[in-house]
Amino acid sequence: MKVFAILLGVVLLVFVMVQLFALISQRRIETYPYRVERQFGTFEIRSYEASLFTSVELPYRGYRESSRKGFSILAEYIFGGNKRKEKIAMTAPVTMSLEDSMKMMFLVPKKIKKEGLPEPENPRIEFREEPAKKVAAIGFGGWANDKKIKKYQEKLKAALDAEDISYTDRFYFLGYNPPYAVFNRKNEIIVELPN
């Protein structure tokens, strides 16, 4: 019984330390820059700056499988899986298009220009310059899954329709937390608005 209590205490201590590390490291991560243009009850309108991303395109096979596969390909690249074996800082959010063909994208840190990026070893990785854009965004907590993503995509559509705001068919899921973070999880659904 004593050994079990000690093991449980060690596991609990490790869990708390990992969660504190997740919270602290999250504050230091560079994020996709935007400005809030207008706040509504459940959503907001944002303007995003033009930004550079690393990306990979895969067939969409549900959130869990597609996000896991896309994340592992891009993470391998930024953790040194490139011709120069160079590490690139992690950024947030991880962006995933919600289409039949899913694009997952990692923001490139602002200090790195396209010509300064190391060549990927994986030929599926591309560099993508996203233009400045206006979007509508709605957030939700916890772990994402297909059901939640669909629910908040529909909530965002209904809220935009209620405000008579037109939108495109380009929806994205944004995930802000590392997979091991349990508390304060932040997710968003955004949709591009016409110019």
Buried (B, 14 or more C-beta within 10 A) or exposed (E): EEEEEEEEEEEEEEEEEBBEEBEEEBEEBBEBEBEEEEEBEEBBBBBBEEBBBBBBBBEBEEBEEBBEBBBEBBEBBBEEBBEEEBEBBBBBBBBBBBEEEBBBBBBBBEEBEEEEBBEBEEEEBEBBEBEEBBBBBBBBEEBBEEEBBEEBBEBBBEBBEEEEBEBEEBBBBBBBBBEEBEEEBBBBBBBBBEE
